Amino acid sequence: VQLQASGGGLVQAGGSLRLSCAASGSRFGIDRMGWYRPTPGNQRELVATITRGGTTNYADSVKGRFTISRNDAKDTLYLQMNSLRPEDTAVYYCHALVGIMNYWGQGTLVTVSS
């Protein structure tokens, strides 16, 4: 499975961005997709995930500001980010879980200026 993330950029605090992640190469569909970003310790922390059935999960820090969605007909994952804060600045990585296999996209940089 190949994942291509896009939509990052520079935005002022309080602004919005919409990330997209186009998936290709999955023959059986993708069970769970999500967005992750690095922590100061360089671990990847969960931002938001969504299952094939539409169940979502969010990090506490983004609840009420970010919305994850997926369009399986287009094999595309989205992250609508509103009320952005400088601490949201990071490279955002798209993730897909197919069976027991994990796939990662190349990341898209989001920079929020104060």
Secondary structure, 3 states (H helix, E strand, C coil): CEEEEECCEEEECCCCEEEEEEEECCCCCCCEEEEEEECCCCCEEEEEEEECCCCEEECHHHCCCEEEEEECCCCEEEEEECCCCHHHCEEEEEEEEECCEEEECCCEEEEEEC
